[in-house]
Amino acid sequence: MIQGPLIAESLRPGARLEGLGATLVSIERWAQKHAPGHPPETSTLIRFESSEPPERLAAALAEVLDDAPAQGDPDLRAGEERFVVFPKRVFRCRLDGLAGRAVAQEYARSLGVLPQQVAWGE
């Protein structure tokens, strides 16, 4: 079973994600308090779980994410593994794997992701 969040505003306009057998767990909406030019004033967090193979789900998400600077890329968890998903790129590491997480965090920062948004598992 894979579980994770998806920020709805991180999807590319016109993108469609379907056929992955995901179950909705919750939907949350909150106000952002970031500098202008960063994520929108509000964000919608969709929490889901799926019995799809984690690699397939992560790859599907990587294809529908917007190329604009991320507002919080999906951090999916499947057993002892984490899949951090960016547009067209997926990082896979163990939940306790500091080295793999550091590589994903450095990549996120290179895309302009805010420091507080790359604290996966810390």
PEURKA-V594879 format. One line per field, one symbol per residue. ss: DSSP state (a for helix, b for strand, c for the rest). psi: psi as a letter, one per 40 degrees, with the letter a starting at -180 (. if undefined). burial: + if it has 24 or more other C-alpha atoms within 12 Angstrom, else -. A space follows every 50 residues. Layout:
ss: ???
psi: ???
burial: ???
This chain:
ss: cbbbbbbaaabccccccccccbbbbbbbbbbccccccccccbbbbbbbbb cccaaaaaaaaaaabcccccccccbbbbccbbbbbbccbbbbbbcccaaa aaaaaaaaaaccccaaaccccc
psi: hiiiihhdeeihheihhifefihhdihihihifiiieaiidiihhhhiii eihdddddddddeeiieihiegihgihhbeihhhhihehhhhiidegddd ddddddddddeehideeffhe.
burial: -++++++++++----------+----------------+---++++++++ ---++-+++++++++++-++++++++++--+++++++-+++++-+----- ++-++-++--+-++--++-+--
